[in-house]
Amino acid sequence: MAQIDIRPFQEADQSSVVALWTAVFGYAAAHNDPLEIIRHKLALQRELFFVALHEGIIVGTVMGGYDGHRGWIYSLAVSPSVRRQGIGAALMNHVEQELERLGSPKINLQVVASNSAVVDFYKKLGYATEERISMGKILRPSS
Ligand SMILES: CC(C)(COP(=O)(O)OP(=O)(O)OC[C@H]1O[C@@H](n2cnc3c(N)ncnc32)[C@H](O)[C@@H]1OP(=O)(O)O)[C@@H](O)C(=O)NCCC(=O)NCCS
C-alpha cells in the first residue's frame, strides 16, 4: 500500500488534476472539459471532491455527489505509475464514508462499456453489476 494522504481538492490543485484527468481519461466530449467539471464541482458539494497525494504529488482523484436519494461517484482516477498499490481503493473508501455520513443509503456509479476492465476493481470493493439501461441527455453545451 502506497503512503498517501487524501484531502479535499484545493484551488491550487487544479493544473495537476487537469493533467491527471487528461492523461487518464483523454476527454473528447465538450461537456467533459476538465476545467468546467472542476468549476461546477466547486460550486456544488465541493467537499465531496478529493485528491490523493503521494510524496506531495497528486496521484489520484475521486468525486462524489449526494442528491438526497443516492450517492454517485465520478472521476475516479489514479496515475498509471502508482496503480495497484491500493490508492484507488483508498479513494473509494474515503468518498463512500463521506456519502454514508451524509445519509446516502446506496451508491451508484457508471462504467463506460469500453472500460469493462475496471469492473473487477469495483467488484472487489463490493459493487455489483445491476441490470439497468443507462440514459443521459445533455441540457446545455459546455460554456
Ligand atoms: C480503476 C483505478 C482507479 C484503480 O486504481 P488502483 O489504485 O490501481 O486500484 P487499487 O490498487 O486500489 O486496486 C484494488 C484492487 O482492485 C483490483 N483491480 C485494480 N485494478 C484492476 C484492473 N485493471 N483489473 C482487474 N482488477 C483490478 C485488484 O484486485 C486490486 O487489488 P490487487 O492489486 O491487490 O490485486 C485505476 O486503474 C484507474 O485510474 N483507471 C483509469 C480510470 C478509470 O477507469 N476510472 C474509473 C472510471 S468508472
The ligand as an SDF file (V2000), in Angstrom:
LIG
                    3D

 48 50  0  0  0  0  0  0  0  0999 V2000
   -9.5500    1.9290  -11.6160 C   0  0  0  0  0  0  0  0  0  0  0  0
   -8.3590    2.5810  -10.9220 C   0  0  0  0  0  0  0  0  0  0  0  0
   -8.8360    3.8490  -10.2500 C   0  0  0  0  0  0  0  0  0  0  0  0
   -7.8380    1.5980   -9.8770 C   0  0  0  0  0  0  0  0  0  0  0  0
   -6.8260    2.2720   -9.1200 O   0  0  0  0  0  0  0  0  0  0  0  0
   -5.6780    1.4460   -8.3490 P   0  0  0  0  0  0  0  0  0  0  0  0
   -5.0590    2.3810   -7.3930 O   0  0  0  0  0  0  0  0  0  0  0  0
   -4.7830    0.7760   -9.3310 O   0  0  0  0  0  0  0  0  0  0  0  0
   -6.5460    0.3330   -7.6340 O   0  0  0  0  0  0  0  0  0  0  0  0
   -6.1370   -0.4930   -6.3110 P   0  0  0  0  0  0  0  0  0  0  0  0
   -4.6630   -0.6810   -6.2630 O   0  0  0  0  0  0  0  0  0  0  0  0
   -6.7800    0.1320   -5.1320 O   0  0  0  0  0  0  0  0  0  0  0  0
   -6.8380   -1.8980   -6.6540 O   0  0  0  0  0  0  0  0  0  0  0  0
   -7.5400   -2.6190   -5.6720 C   0  0  0  0  0  0  0  0  0  0  0  0
   -7.9060   -3.9730   -6.2620 C   0  0  0  0  0  0  0  0  0  0  0  0
   -8.8010   -3.8030   -7.3690 O   0  0  0  0  0  0  0  0  0  0  0  0
   -8.4770   -4.7880   -8.3790 C   0  0  0  0  0  0  0  0  0  0  0  0
   -8.0160   -4.1020   -9.5970 N   0  0  0  0  0  0  0  0  0  0  0  0
   -7.4760   -2.8740   -9.7040 C   0  0  0  0  0  0  0  0  0  0  0  0
   -7.1980   -2.5800  -10.9980 N   0  0  0  0  0  0  0  0  0  0  0  0
   -7.5860   -3.6690  -11.7020 C   0  0  0  0  0  0  0  0  0  0  0  0
   -7.5570   -3.9840  -13.0820 C   0  0  0  0  0  0  0  0  0  0  0  0
   -7.1090   -3.1180  -14.0150 N   0  0  0  0  0  0  0  0  0  0  0  0
   -8.0360   -5.2010  -13.4790 N   0  0  0  0  0  0  0  0  0  0  0  0
   -8.5010   -6.0810  -12.5630 C   0  0  0  0  0  0  0  0  0  0  0  0
   -8.5500   -5.8320  -11.2310 N   0  0  0  0  0  0  0  0  0  0  0  0
   -8.0960   -4.6480  -10.8110 C   0  0  0  0  0  0  0  0  0  0  0  0
   -7.3770   -5.6790   -7.8010 C   0  0  0  0  0  0  0  0  0  0  0  0
   -7.9920   -6.7620   -7.1500 O   0  0  0  0  0  0  0  0  0  0  0  0
   -6.7220   -4.7570   -6.8070 C   0  0  0  0  0  0  0  0  0  0  0  0
   -6.0910   -5.4220   -5.7680 O   0  0  0  0  0  0  0  0  0  0  0  0
   -4.6540   -6.1270   -6.0190 P   0  0  0  0  0  0  0  0  0  0  0  0
   -3.7820   -5.1380   -6.7190 O   0  0  0  0  0  0  0  0  0  0  0  0
   -4.2110   -6.4560   -4.6250 O   0  0  0  0  0  0  0  0  0  0  0  0
   -4.9180   -7.3250   -6.8620 O   0  0  0  0  0  0  0  0  0  0  0  0
   -7.2270    2.8740  -11.9180 C   0  0  0  0  0  0  0  0  0  0  0  0
   -6.9170    1.6950  -12.6460 O   0  0  0  0  0  0  0  0  0  0  0  0
   -7.5490    3.9670  -12.9080 C   0  0  0  0  0  0  0  0  0  0  0  0
   -7.3360    5.1460  -12.6690 O   0  0  0  0  0  0  0  0  0  0  0  0
   -8.0890    3.5810  -14.0890 N   0  0  0  0  0  0  0  0  0  0  0  0
   -8.3840    4.5360  -15.1510 C   0  0  0  0  0  0  0  0  0  0  0  0
   -9.5360    5.4340  -14.7870 C   0  0  0  0  0  0  0  0  0  0  0  0
  -10.8200    4.6680  -14.6040 C   0  0  0  0  0  0  0  0  0  0  0  0
  -11.1040    3.7040  -15.3050 O   0  0  0  0  0  0  0  0  0  0  0  0
  -11.6330    5.1290  -13.6250 N   0  0  0  0  0  0  0  0  0  0  0  0
  -12.8950    4.5520  -13.3310 C   0  0  0  0  0  0  0  0  0  0  0  0
  -13.9280    5.1190  -14.2290 C   0  0  0  0  0  0  0  0  0  0  0  0
  -15.5120    4.3250  -13.9600 S   0  0  0  0  0  0  0  0  0  0  0  0
  1  2  1  0
  2  3  1  0
  2  4  1  0
  2 36  1  0
  4  5  1  0
  5  6  1  0
  6  7  2  0
  6  8  1  0
  6  9  1  0
  9 10  1  0
 10 11  2  0
 10 12  1  0
 10 13  1  0
 13 14  1  0
 14 15  1  0
 15 16  1  0
 15 30  1  0
 16 17  1  0
 17 18  1  0
 17 28  1  0
 18 19  1  0
 18 27  1  0
 19 20  2  0
 20 21  1  0
 21 22  1  0
 21 27  2  0
 22 23  1  0
 22 24  2  0
 24 25  1  0
 25 26  2  0
 26 27  1  0
 28 29  1  0
 28 30  1  0
 30 31  1  0
 31 32  1  0
 32 33  2  0
 32 34  1  0
 32 35  1  0
 36 37  1  0
 36 38  1  0
 38 39  2  0
 38 40  1  0
 40 41  1  0
 41 42  1  0
 42 43  1  0
 43 44  2  0
 43 45  1  0
 45 46  1  0
 46 47  1  0
 47 48  1  0
M  END
$$$$
